[in-house]
Amino acid sequence: MGGVLHPVGAPPMSPADWRAHFGPGRPELVRAKDQYDPHHILTRGYGLWN
């Protein structure tokens, strides 16, 4: 398909780091992610949704 995955230019973050980063709004963000990206195509491999 011609897509390219560019590496994130930030230090590695654990799932716990991402939970802290998104804070109390994370559950709403996770619900939106599940609704609009049900096949989990976007932001794979970074541990954002674990």
All heavy atoms as atom14 arrays in JSON, in Angstrom:
{
  "sequence": "MGGVLHPVGAPPMSPADWRAHFGPGRPELVRAKDQYDPHHILTRGYGLWN",
  "atom14_mask": [
    [1, 1, 1, 1, 1, 1, 1, 1, 0, 0, 0, 0, 0, 0],
    [1, 1, 1, 1, 0, 0, 0, 0, 0, 0, 0, 0, 0, 0],
    [1, 1, 1, 1, 0, 0, 0, 0, 0, 0, 0, 0, 0, 0],
    [1, 1, 1, 1, 1, 1, 1, 0, 0, 0, 0, 0, 0, 0],
    [1, 1, 1, 1, 1, 1, 1, 1, 0, 0, 0, 0, 0, 0],
    [1, 1, 1, 1, 1, 1, 1, 1, 1, 1, 0, 0, 0, 0],
    [1, 1, 1, 1, 1, 1, 1, 0, 0, 0, 0, 0, 0, 0],
    [1, 1, 1, 1, 1, 1, 1, 0, 0, 0, 0, 0, 0, 0],
    [1, 1, 1, 1, 0, 0, 0, 0, 0, 0, 0, 0, 0, 0],
    [1, 1, 1, 1, 1, 0, 0, 0, 0, 0, 0, 0, 0, 0],
    [1, 1, 1, 1, 1, 1, 1, 0, 0, 0, 0, 0, 0, 0],
    [1, 1, 1, 1, 1, 1, 1, 0, 0, 0, 0, 0, 0, 0],
    [1, 1, 1, 1, 1, 1, 1, 1, 0, 0, 0, 0, 0, 0],
    [1, 1, 1, 1, 1, 1, 0, 0, 0, 0, 0, 0, 0, 0],
    [1, 1, 1, 1, 1, 1, 1, 0, 0, 0, 0, 0, 0, 0],
    [1, 1, 1, 1, 1, 0, 0, 0, 0, 0, 0, 0, 0, 0],
    [1, 1, 1, 1, 1, 1, 1, 1, 0, 0, 0, 0, 0, 0],
    [1, 1, 1, 1, 1, 1, 1, 1, 1, 1, 1, 1, 1, 1],
    [1, 1, 1, 1, 1, 1, 1, 1, 1, 1, 1, 0, 0, 0],
    [1, 1, 1, 1, 1, 0, 0, 0, 0, 0, 0, 0, 0, 0],
    [1, 1, 1, 1, 1, 1, 1, 1, 1, 1, 0, 0, 0, 0],
    [1, 1, 1, 1, 1, 1, 1, 1, 1, 1, 1, 0, 0, 0],
    [1, 1, 1, 1, 0, 0, 0, 0, 0, 0, 0, 0, 0, 0],
    [1, 1, 1, 1, 1, 1, 1, 0, 0, 0, 0, 0, 0, 0],
    [1, 1, 1, 1, 0, 0, 0, 0, 0, 0, 0, 0, 0, 0],
    [1, 1, 1, 1, 1, 1, 1, 1, 1, 1, 1, 0, 0, 0],
    [1, 1, 1, 1, 1, 1, 1, 0, 0, 0, 0, 0, 0, 0],
    [1, 1, 1, 1, 1, 1, 1, 1, 1, 0, 0, 0, 0, 0],
    [1, 1, 1, 1, 1, 1, 1, 1, 0, 0, 0, 0, 0, 0],
    [1, 1, 1, 1, 1, 1, 1, 0, 0, 0, 0, 0, 0, 0],
    [1, 1, 1, 1, 1, 1, 1, 1, 1, 1, 1, 0, 0, 0],
    [1, 1, 1, 1, 1, 0, 0, 0, 0, 0, 0, 0, 0, 0],
    [1, 1, 1, 1, 1, 1, 1, 1, 1, 0, 0, 0, 0, 0],
    [1, 1, 1, 1, 1, 1, 1, 1, 0, 0, 0, 0, 0, 0],
    [1, 1, 1, 1, 1, 1, 1, 1, 1, 0, 0, 0, 0, 0],
    [1, 1, 1, 1, 1, 1, 1, 1, 1, 1, 1, 1, 0, 0],
    [1, 1, 1, 1, 1, 1, 1, 1, 0, 0, 0, 0, 0, 0],
    [1, 1, 1, 1, 1, 1, 1, 0, 0, 0, 0, 0, 0, 0],
    [1, 1, 1, 1, 1, 1, 1, 1, 1, 1, 0, 0, 0, 0],
    [1, 1, 1, 1, 1, 1, 1, 1, 1, 1, 0, 0, 0, 0],
    [1, 1, 1, 1, 1, 1, 1, 1, 0, 0, 0, 0, 0, 0],
    [1, 1, 1, 1, 1, 1, 1, 1, 0, 0, 0, 0, 0, 0],
    [1, 1, 1, 1, 1, 1, 1, 0, 0, 0, 0, 0, 0, 0],
    [1, 1, 1, 1, 1, 1, 1, 1, 1, 1, 1, 0, 0, 0],
    [1, 1, 1, 1, 0, 0, 0, 0, 0, 0, 0, 0, 0, 0],
    [1, 1, 1, 1, 1, 1, 1, 1, 1, 1, 1, 1, 0, 0],
    [1, 1, 1, 1, 0, 0, 0, 0, 0, 0, 0, 0, 0, 0],
    [1, 1, 1, 1, 1, 1, 1, 1, 0, 0, 0, 0, 0, 0],
    [1, 1, 1, 1, 1, 1, 1, 1, 1, 1, 1, 1, 1, 1],
    [1, 1, 1, 1, 1, 1, 1, 1, 0, 0, 0, 0, 0, 0]
  ],
  "atom14_positions": [
    [[0.81, -1.18, 0.0], [0.0, 0.0, 0.0], [0.87, 1.26, 0.0], [0.33, 2.33, -0.17], [-0.92, 0.0, 1.2], [-1.87, -1.16, 1.28], [-3.52, -0.52, 1.47], [-4.43, -1.76, 0.7], [0.0, 0.0, 0.0], [0.0, 0.0, 0.0], [0.0, 0.0, 0.0], [0.0, 0.0, 0.0], [0.0, 0.0, 0.0], [0.0, 0.0, 0.0]],
    [[2.16, 1.17, 0.27], [3.01, 2.33, 0.2], [3.14, 3.15, 1.46], [3.77, 4.19, 1.46], [0.0, 0.0, 0.0], [0.0, 0.0, 0.0], [0.0, 0.0, 0.0], [0.0, 0.0, 0.0], [0.0, 0.0, 0.0], [0.0, 0.0, 0.0], [0.0, 0.0, 0.0], [0.0, 0.0, 0.0], [0.0, 0.0, 0.0], [0.0, 0.0, 0.0]],
    [[2.53, 2.68, 2.56], [2.62, 3.42, 3.82], [4.0, 3.31, 4.44], [4.75, 2.39, 4.17], [0.0, 0.0, 0.0], [0.0, 0.0, 0.0], [0.0, 0.0, 0.0], [0.0, 0.0, 0.0], [0.0, 0.0, 0.0], [0.0, 0.0, 0.0], [0.0, 0.0, 0.0], [0.0, 0.0, 0.0], [0.0, 0.0, 0.0], [0.0, 0.0, 0.0]],
    [[4.33, 4.29, 5.25], [5.62, 4.32, 5.93], [5.37, 4.58, 7.41], [4.56, 5.43, 7.76], [6.52, 5.43, 5.35], [7.82, 5.53, 6.12], [6.78, 5.2, 3.88], [0.0, 0.0, 0.0], [0.0, 0.0, 0.0], [0.0, 0.0, 0.0], [0.0, 0.0, 0.0], [0.0, 0.0, 0.0], [0.0, 0.0, 0.0], [0.0, 0.0, 0.0]],
    [[6.05, 3.85, 8.26], [5.98, 4.07, 9.69], [7.25, 4.78, 10.12], [8.34, 4.25, 9.97], [5.85, 2.74, 10.44], [5.83, 2.82, 11.96], [4.6, 3.59, 12.43], [5.84, 1.44, 12.56], [0.0, 0.0, 0.0], [0.0, 0.0, 0.0], [0.0, 0.0, 0.0], [0.0, 0.0, 0.0], [0.0, 0.0, 0.0], [0.0, 0.0, 0.0]],
    [[7.1, 5.99, 10.59], [8.25, 6.78, 11.04], [8.45, 6.57, 12.54], [7.48, 6.63, 13.3], [8.04, 8.26, 10.74], [7.95, 8.55, 9.28], [9.06, 8.6, 8.47], [6.89, 8.77, 8.49], [8.68, 8.85, 7.24], [7.37, 8.96, 7.22], [0.0, 0.0, 0.0], [0.0, 0.0, 0.0], [0.0, 0.0, 0.0], [0.0, 0.0, 0.0]],
    [[9.67, 6.35, 12.99], [9.9, 6.15, 14.42], [9.6, 7.42, 15.21], [9.79, 8.53, 14.73], [11.38, 5.79, 14.5], [11.97, 6.29, 13.24], [10.88, 6.3, 12.21], [0.0, 0.0, 0.0], [0.0, 0.0, 0.0], [0.0, 0.0, 0.0], [0.0, 0.0, 0.0], [0.0, 0.0, 0.0], [0.0, 0.0, 0.0], [0.0, 0.0, 0.0]],
    [[9.12, 7.22, 16.4], [8.85, 8.35, 17.29], [10.19, 8.86, 17.81], [11.05, 8.09, 18.21], [7.95, 7.9, 18.46], [7.79, 9.0, 19.47], [6.61, 7.46, 17.94], [0.0, 0.0, 0.0], [0.0, 0.0, 0.0], [0.0, 0.0, 0.0], [0.0, 0.0, 0.0], [0.0, 0.0, 0.0], [0.0, 0.0, 0.0], [0.0, 0.0, 0.0]],
    [[10.38, 10.15, 17.84], [11.65, 10.73, 18.24], [11.73, 11.03, 19.73], [12.44, 11.94, 20.13], [0.0, 0.0, 0.0], [0.0, 0.0, 0.0], [0.0, 0.0, 0.0], [0.0, 0.0, 0.0], [0.0, 0.0, 0.0], [0.0, 0.0, 0.0], [0.0, 0.0, 0.0], [0.0, 0.0, 0.0], [0.0, 0.0, 0.0], [0.0, 0.0, 0.0]],
    [[11.02, 10.29, 20.53], [11.02, 10.51, 21.98], [11.61, 9.28, 22.68], [11.69, 8.21, 22.09], [9.59, 10.74, 22.46], [0.0, 0.0, 0.0], [0.0, 0.0, 0.0], [0.0, 0.0, 0.0], [0.0, 0.0, 0.0], [0.0, 0.0, 0.0], [0.0, 0.0, 0.0], [0.0, 0.0, 0.0], [0.0, 0.0, 0.0], [0.0, 0.0, 0.0]],
    [[12.01, 9.42, 23.93], [12.49, 8.25, 24.67], [11.38, 7.2, 24.77], [10.2, 7.55, 24.76], [12.81, 8.8, 26.07], [12.84, 10.27, 25.93], [12.03, 10.63, 24.73], [0.0, 0.0, 0.0], [0.0, 0.0, 0.0], [0.0, 0.0, 0.0], [0.0, 0.0, 0.0], [0.0, 0.0, 0.0], [0.0, 0.0, 0.0], [0.0, 0.0, 0.0]],
    [[11.77, 5.94, 24.87], [10.76, 4.88, 25.0], [9.9, 5.11, 26.24], [10.38, 5.56, 27.27], [11.58, 3.6, 25.15], [12.97, 3.95, 24.75], [13.13, 5.42, 24.9], [0.0, 0.0, 0.0], [0.0, 0.0, 0.0], [0.0, 0.0, 0.0], [0.0, 0.0, 0.0], [0.0, 0.0, 0.0], [0.0, 0.0, 0.0], [0.0, 0.0, 0.0]],
    [[8.6, 4.79, 26.1], [7.68, 4.93, 27.22], [6.96, 3.61, 27.44], [6.57, 2.94, 26.48], [6.66, 6.04, 26.94], [7.3, 7.43, 26.94], [6.16, 8.76, 26.5], [5.05, 8.76, 27.9], [0.0, 0.0, 0.0], [0.0, 0.0, 0.0], [0.0, 0.0, 0.0], [0.0, 0.0, 0.0], [0.0, 0.0, 0.0], [0.0, 0.0, 0.0]],
    [[6.78, 3.25, 28.68], [6.06, 2.03, 29.04], [4.56, 2.31, 29.01], [4.14, 3.48, 28.99], [6.47, 1.59, 30.45], [5.93, 2.49, 31.4], [0.0, 0.0, 0.0], [0.0, 0.0, 0.0], [0.0, 0.0, 0.0], [0.0, 0.0, 0.0], [0.0, 0.0, 0.0], [0.0, 0.0, 0.0], [0.0, 0.0, 0.0], [0.0, 0.0, 0.0]],
    [[3.72, 1.26, 29.03], [2.29, 1.49, 29.13], [1.92, 2.35, 30.35], [1.04, 3.21, 30.26], [1.71, 0.07, 29.23], [2.67, -0.75, 28.43], [4.03, -0.16, 28.78], [0.0, 0.0, 0.0], [0.0, 0.0, 0.0], [0.0, 0.0, 0.0], [0.0, 0.0, 0.0], [0.0, 0.0, 0.0], [0.0, 0.0, 0.0], [0.0, 0.0, 0.0]],
    [[2.6, 2.17, 31.47], [2.32, 2.99, 32.66], [2.67, 4.45, 32.41], [1.95, 5.36, 32.86], [3.09, 2.45, 33.85], [0.0, 0.0, 0.0], [0.0, 0.0, 0.0], [0.0, 0.0, 0.0], [0.0, 0.0, 0.0], [0.0, 0.0, 0.0], [0.0, 0.0, 0.0], [0.0, 0.0, 0.0], [0.0, 0.0, 0.0], [0.0, 0.0, 0.0]],
    [[3.76, 4.7, 31.68], [4.12, 6.07, 31.31], [3.02, 6.72, 30.47], [2.66, 7.88, 30.69], [5.43, 6.11, 30.52], [6.64, 5.7, 31.33], [6.66, 5.9, 32.56], [7.59, 5.18, 30.71], [0.0, 0.0, 0.0], [0.0, 0.0, 0.0], [0.0, 0.0, 0.0], [0.0, 0.0, 0.0], [0.0, 0.0, 0.0], [0.0, 0.0, 0.0]],
    [[2.48, 5.95, 29.51], [1.43, 6.5, 28.65], [0.17, 6.78, 29.46], [-0.5, 7.8, 29.24], [1.13, 5.55, 27.49], [2.17, 5.61, 26.42], [3.05, 4.61, 26.06], [2.47, 6.71, 25.57], [3.87, 5.03, 25.05], [3.53, 6.33, 24.72], [1.95, 8.0, 25.42], [4.06, 7.17, 23.75], [2.49, 8.83, 24.46], [3.53, 8.41, 23.64]],
    [[-0.17, 5.88, 30.39], [-1.36, 6.12, 31.23], [-1.2, 7.41, 32.01], [-2.13, 8.23, 32.09], [-1.6, 4.93, 32.16], [-2.2, 3.73, 31.44], [-2.68, 2.66, 32.41], [-1.6, 2.04, 33.15], [-0.85, 1.03, 32.71], [-1.09, 0.51, 31.52], [0.11, 0.54, 33.44], [0.0, 0.0, 0.0], [0.0, 0.0, 0.0], [0.0, 0.0, 0.0]],
    [[-0.03, 7.63, 32.57], [0.24, 8.86, 33.32], [0.22, 10.08, 32.37], [-0.3, 11.14, 32.73], [1.59, 8.76, 34.03], [0.0, 0.0, 0.0], [0.0, 0.0, 0.0], [0.0, 0.0, 0.0], [0.0, 0.0, 0.0], [0.0, 0.0, 0.0], [0.0, 0.0, 0.0], [0.0, 0.0, 0.0], [0.0, 0.0, 0.0], [0.0, 0.0, 0.0]],
    [[0.75, 9.91, 31.18], [0.8, 11.01, 30.21], [-0.6, 11.49, 29.84], [-0.87, 12.69, 29.82], [1.55, 10.54, 28.97], [1.5, 11.5, 27.82], [2.26, 12.65, 27.8], [0.78, 11.48, 26.67], [2.01, 13.3, 26.66], [1.13, 12.62, 25.96], [0.0, 0.0, 0.0], [0.0, 0.0, 0.0], [0.0, 0.0, 0.0], [0.0, 0.0, 0.0]],
    [[-1.51, 10.55, 29.57], [-2.86, 10.92, 29.16], [-3.74, 11.32, 30.34], [-4.74, 12.0, 30.16], [-3.52, 9.8, 28.36], [-2.92, 9.61, 26.99], [-2.35, 8.41, 26.62], [-2.91, 10.64, 26.07], [-1.81, 8.24, 25.36], [-2.37, 10.49, 24.8], [-1.82, 9.28, 24.45], [0.0, 0.0, 0.0], [0.0, 0.0, 0.0], [0.0, 0.0, 0.0]],
    [[-3.39, 10.87, 31.53], [-4.08, 11.29, 32.74], [-5.53, 10.82, 32.81], [-5.9, 9.8, 32.23], [0.0, 0.0, 0.0], [0.0, 0.0, 0.0], [0.0, 0.0, 0.0], [0.0, 0.0, 0.0], [0.0, 0.0, 0.0], [0.0, 0.0, 0.0], [0.0, 0.0, 0.0], [0.0, 0.0, 0.0], [0.0, 0.0, 0.0], [0.0, 0.0, 0.0]],
    [[-6.37, 11.6, 33.5], [-7.74, 11.17, 33.74], [-8.6, 11.11, 32.47], [-9.66, 10.49, 32.48], [-8.29, 12.2, 34.71], [-7.37, 13.36, 34.66], [-6.05, 12.85, 34.16], [0.0, 0.0, 0.0], [0.0, 0.0, 0.0], [0.0, 0.0, 0.0], [0.0, 0.0, 0.0], [0.0, 0.0, 0.0], [0.0, 0.0, 0.0], [0.0, 0.0, 0.0]],
    [[-8.17, 11.72, 31.39], [-8.92, 11.66, 30.14], [-8.67, 10.41, 29.33], [-9.3, 10.19, 28.29], [0.0, 0.0, 0.0], [0.0, 0.0, 0.0], [0.0, 0.0, 0.0], [0.0, 0.0, 0.0], [0.0, 0.0, 0.0], [0.0, 0.0, 0.0], [0.0, 0.0, 0.0], [0.0, 0.0, 0.0], [0.0, 0.0, 0.0], [0.0, 0.0, 0.0]],
    [[-7.76, 9.55, 29.81], [-7.38, 8.36, 29.04], [-8.55, 7.43, 28.74], [-8.67, 6.95, 27.6], [-6.27, 7.61, 29.74], [-5.76, 6.42, 28.92], [-4.6, 5.71, 29.6], [-4.09, 4.65, 28.78], [-4.62, 3.43, 28.73], [-5.67, 3.14, 29.45], [-4.1, 2.51, 27.94], [0.0, 0.0, 0.0], [0.0, 0.0, 0.0], [0.0, 0.0, 0.0]],
    [[-9.44, 7.12, 29.71], [-10.55, 6.21, 29.39], [-11.4, 6.69, 28.21], [-11.79, 5.9, 27.35], [-11.36, 6.14, 30.68], [-10.36, 6.42, 31.75], [-9.43, 7.45, 31.14], [0.0, 0.0, 0.0], [0.0, 0.0, 0.0], [0.0, 0.0, 0.0], [0.0, 0.0, 0.0], [0.0, 0.0, 0.0], [0.0, 0.0, 0.0], [0.0, 0.0, 0.0]],
    [[-11.65, 7.98, 28.14], [-12.43, 8.52, 27.01], [-11.65, 8.38, 25.71], [-12.21, 8.05, 24.66], [-12.76, 9.99, 27.27], [-13.65, 10.58, 26.21], [-14.06, 12.01, 26.54], [-13.95, 12.44, 27.69], [-14.49, 12.68, 25.59], [0.0, 0.0, 0.0], [0.0, 0.0, 0.0], [0.0, 0.0, 0.0], [0.0, 0.0, 0.0], [0.0, 0.0, 0.0]],
    [[-10.36, 8.61, 25.76], [-9.51, 8.46, 24.58], [-9.49, 7.0, 24.11], [-9.58, 6.73, 22.91], [-8.09, 8.94, 24.9], [-7.08, 8.93, 23.77], [-7.52, 9.82, 22.62], [-5.73, 9.37, 24.29], [0.0, 0.0, 0.0], [0.0, 0.0, 0.0], [0.0, 0.0, 0.0], [0.0, 0.0, 0.0], [0.0, 0.0, 0.0], [0.0, 0.0, 0.0]],
    [[-9.41, 6.07, 25.04], [-9.42, 4.65, 24.69], [-10.74, 4.27, 24.04], [-10.77, 3.54, 23.05], [-9.12, 3.78, 25.93], [-9.37, 2.3, 25.65], [-7.69, 3.98, 26.4], [0.0, 0.0, 0.0], [0.0, 0.0, 0.0], [0.0, 0.0, 0.0], [0.0, 0.0, 0.0], [0.0, 0.0, 0.0], [0.0, 0.0, 0.0], [0.0, 0.0, 0.0]],
    [[-11.86, 4.77, 24.57], [-13.17, 4.49, 23.97], [-13.23, 5.02, 22.54], [-13.72, 4.35, 21.63], [-14.29, 5.09, 24.81], [-14.65, 4.28, 26.03], [-15.94, 4.75, 26.68], [-15.83, 6.11, 27.23], [-15.33, 6.41, 28.42], [-14.9, 5.44, 29.21], [-15.28, 7.66, 28.84], [0.0, 0.0, 0.0], [0.0, 0.0, 0.0], [0.0, 0.0, 0.0]],
    [[-12.73, 6.24, 22.33], [-12.73, 6.82, 20.98], [-11.83, 6.01, 20.05], [-12.18, 5.76, 18.89], [-12.27, 8.27, 21.03], [0.0, 0.0, 0.0], [0.0, 0.0, 0.0], [0.0, 0.0, 0.0], [0.0, 0.0, 0.0], [0.0, 0.0, 0.0], [0.0, 0.0, 0.0], [0.0, 0.0, 0.0], [0.0, 0.0, 0.0], [0.0, 0.0, 0.0]],
    [[-10.69, 5.59, 20.55], [-9.77, 4.77, 19.75], [-10.46, 3.47, 19.33], [-10.38, 3.07, 18.16], [-8.52, 4.47, 20.58], [-7.59, 3.44, 19.99], [-6.73, 4.0, 18.91], [-5.6, 3.01, 18.62], [-5.39, 2.87, 17.21], [0.0, 0.0, 0.0], [0.0, 0.0, 0.0], [0.0, 0.0, 0.0], [0.0, 0.0, 0.0], [0.0, 0.0, 0.0]],
    [[-11.14, 2.82, 20.27], [-11.85, 1.58, 19.94], [-12.96, 1.81, 18.92], [-13.19, 0.99, 18.05], [-12.42, 0.95, 21.2], [-11.35, 0.34, 22.09], [-10.23, 0.1, 21.62], [-11.64, 0.13, 23.29], [0.0, 0.0, 0.0], [0.0, 0.0, 0.0], [0.0, 0.0, 0.0], [0.0, 0.0, 0.0], [0.0, 0.0, 0.0], [0.0, 0.0, 0.0]],
    [[-13.63, 2.96, 19.03], [-14.73, 3.26, 18.12], [-14.24, 3.59, 16.72], [-14.78, 3.09, 15.73], [-15.55, 4.43, 18.65], [-16.71, 4.81, 17.74], [-17.52, 5.97, 18.29], [-17.32, 6.43, 19.41], [-18.45, 6.45, 17.49], [0.0, 0.0, 0.0], [0.0, 0.0, 0.0], [0.0, 0.0, 0.0], [0.0, 0.0, 0.0], [0.0, 0.0, 0.0]],
    [[-13.22, 4.44, 16.61], [-12.79, 4.94, 15.32], [-11.63, 4.17, 14.69], [-11.34, 4.37, 13.5], [-12.43, 6.42, 15.42], [-13.63, 7.26, 15.77], [-13.77, 7.82, 17.03], [-14.65, 7.47, 14.84], [-14.88, 8.58, 17.36], [-15.77, 8.21, 15.16], [-15.88, 8.77, 16.42], [-16.99, 9.5, 16.74], [0.0, 0.0, 0.0], [0.0, 0.0, 0.0]],
    [[-10.99, 3.31, 15.46], [-9.91, 2.47, 14.94], [-10.08, 1.05, 15.49], [-9.23, 0.55, 16.21], [-8.54, 3.06, 15.32], [-7.37, 2.3, 14.72], [-7.56, 1.6, 13.69], [-6.27, 2.38, 15.28], [0.0, 0.0, 0.0], [0.0, 0.0, 0.0], [0.0, 0.0, 0.0], [0.0, 0.0, 0.0], [0.0, 0.0, 0.0], [0.0, 0.0, 0.0]],
    [[-11.21, 0.41, 15.16], [-11.51, -0.9, 15.76], [-10.51, -2.0, 15.41], [-10.41, -2.98, 16.13], [-12.91, -1.23, 15.23], [-13.03, -0.45, 13.96], [-12.23, 0.81, 14.19], [0.0, 0.0, 0.0], [0.0, 0.0, 0.0], [0.0, 0.0, 0.0], [0.0, 0.0, 0.0], [0.0, 0.0, 0.0], [0.0, 0.0, 0.0], [0.0, 0.0, 0.0]],
    [[-9.78, -1.82, 14.33], [-8.8, -2.84, 13.93], [-7.4, -2.5, 14.43], [-6.44, -3.19, 14.1], [-8.81, -3.01, 12.41], [-10.14, -3.42, 11.89], [-10.71, -4.65, 12.12], [-11.07, -2.72, 11.18], [-11.9, -4.71, 11.57], [-12.14, -3.54, 10.99], [0.0, 0.0, 0.0], [0.0, 0.0, 0.0], [0.0, 0.0, 0.0], [0.0, 0.0, 0.0]],
    [[-7.3, -1.45, 15.22], [-6.03, -1.05, 15.86], [-4.9, -0.91, 14.84], [-3.8, -1.42, 15.03], [-5.65, -2.03, 16.97], [-6.74, -2.15, 17.99], [-6.96, -1.19, 18.95], [-7.69, -3.09, 18.18], [-8.0, -1.54, 19.69], [-8.46, -2.69, 19.23], [0.0, 0.0, 0.0], [0.0, 0.0, 0.0], [0.0, 0.0, 0.0], [0.0, 0.0, 0.0]],
    [[-5.2, -0.16, 13.78], [-4.22, 0.07, 12.72], [-3.28, 1.22, 13.08], [-2.09, 1.17, 12.79], [-4.95, 0.35, 11.39], [-5.7, -0.9, 10.95], [-3.99, 0.83, 10.33], [-6.64, -0.69, 9.79], [0.0, 0.0, 0.0], [0.0, 0.0, 0.0], [0.0, 0.0, 0.0], [0.0, 0.0, 0.0], [0.0, 0.0, 0.0], [0.0, 0.0, 0.0]],
    [[-3.82, 2.26, 13.71], [-3.03, 3.46, 14.01], [-2.24, 3.3, 15.31], [-2.7, 2.68, 16.26], [-3.95, 4.68, 14.1], [-4.81, 4.94, 12.87], [-5.81, 6.05, 13.14], [-3.94, 5.26, 11.68], [0.0, 0.0, 0.0], [0.0, 0.0, 0.0], [0.0, 0.0, 0.0], [0.0, 0.0, 0.0], [0.0, 0.0, 0.0], [0.0, 0.0, 0.0]],
    [[-1.08, 3.89, 15.37], [-0.18, 3.91, 16.55], [0.07, 2.53, 17.13], [0.05, 2.35, 18.33], [-0.69, 4.89, 17.64], [-1.98, 4.47, 18.1], [-0.71, 6.3, 17.17], [0.0, 0.0, 0.0], [0.0, 0.0, 0.0], [0.0, 0.0, 0.0], [0.0, 0.0, 0.0], [0.0, 0.0, 0.0], [0.0, 0.0, 0.0], [0.0, 0.0, 0.0]],
    [[0.36, 1.59, 16.27], [0.7, 0.24, 16.72], [2.13, 0.22, 17.28], [2.98, 0.96, 16.82], [0.63, -0.76, 15.57], [-0.73, -0.92, 14.98], [-0.7, -1.92, 13.86], [0.11, -1.36, 12.77], [0.21, -1.89, 11.6], [-0.39, -3.0, 11.3], [0.95, -1.33, 10.65], [0.0, 0.0, 0.0], [0.0, 0.0, 0.0], [0.0, 0.0, 0.0]],
    [[2.36, -0.64, 18.24], [3.71, -0.93, 18.68], [4.31, 0.02, 19.7], [5.45, -0.14, 20.08], [0.0, 0.0, 0.0], [0.0, 0.0, 0.0], [0.0, 0.0, 0.0], [0.0, 0.0, 0.0], [0.0, 0.0, 0.0], [0.0, 0.0, 0.0], [0.0, 0.0, 0.0], [0.0, 0.0, 0.0], [0.0, 0.0, 0.0], [0.0, 0.0, 0.0]],
    [[3.57, 1.04, 20.14], [4.12, 1.99, 21.09], [3.65, 1.76, 22.52], [4.08, 2.45, 23.43], [3.79, 3.43, 20.67], [4.39, 3.79, 19.34], [3.61, 3.97, 18.22], [5.77, 3.91, 19.2], [4.16, 4.28, 16.99], [6.34, 4.22, 17.99], [5.52, 4.41, 16.87], [6.09, 4.71, 15.66], [0.0, 0.0, 0.0], [0.0, 0.0, 0.0]],
    [[2.72, 0.83, 22.73], [2.22, 0.55, 24.08], [1.24, 1.58, 24.6], [0.97, 1.59, 25.79], [0.0, 0.0, 0.0], [0.0, 0.0, 0.0], [0.0, 0.0, 0.0], [0.0, 0.0, 0.0], [0.0, 0.0, 0.0], [0.0, 0.0, 0.0], [0.0, 0.0, 0.0], [0.0, 0.0, 0.0], [0.0, 0.0, 0.0], [0.0, 0.0, 0.0]],
    [[0.71, 2.42, 23.73], [-0.22, 3.47, 24.16], [-1.51, 2.9, 24.73], [-2.12, 3.5, 25.6], [-0.6, 4.38, 22.99], [0.3, 5.54, 22.67], [1.58, 5.1, 22.03], [-0.42, 6.52, 21.79], [0.0, 0.0, 0.0], [0.0, 0.0, 0.0], [0.0, 0.0, 0.0], [0.0, 0.0, 0.0], [0.0, 0.0, 0.0], [0.0, 0.0, 0.0]],
    [[-1.95, 1.78, 24.23], [-3.29, 1.29, 24.55], [-3.27, 0.07, 25.45], [-4.3, -0.54, 25.68], [-4.04, 1.0, 23.25], [-3.87, 2.11, 22.29], [-3.13, 2.1, 21.14], [-4.34, 3.46, 22.43], [-3.15, 3.34, 20.56], [-3.89, 4.19, 21.33], [-5.13, 4.09, 23.39], [-4.18, 5.54, 21.14], [-5.42, 5.44, 23.22], [-4.95, 6.15, 22.11]],
    [[-2.13, -0.27, 25.99], [-2.04, -1.45, 26.89], [-2.49, -1.08, 28.28], [-2.45, 0.0, 28.73], [-0.61, -1.97, 26.95], [-0.14, -2.45, 25.6], [-0.92, -2.67, 24.71], [1.14, -2.59, 25.46], [0.0, 0.0, 0.0], [0.0, 0.0, 0.0], [0.0, 0.0, 0.0], [0.0, 0.0, 0.0], [0.0, 0.0, 0.0], [0.0, 0.0, 0.0]]
  ]
}
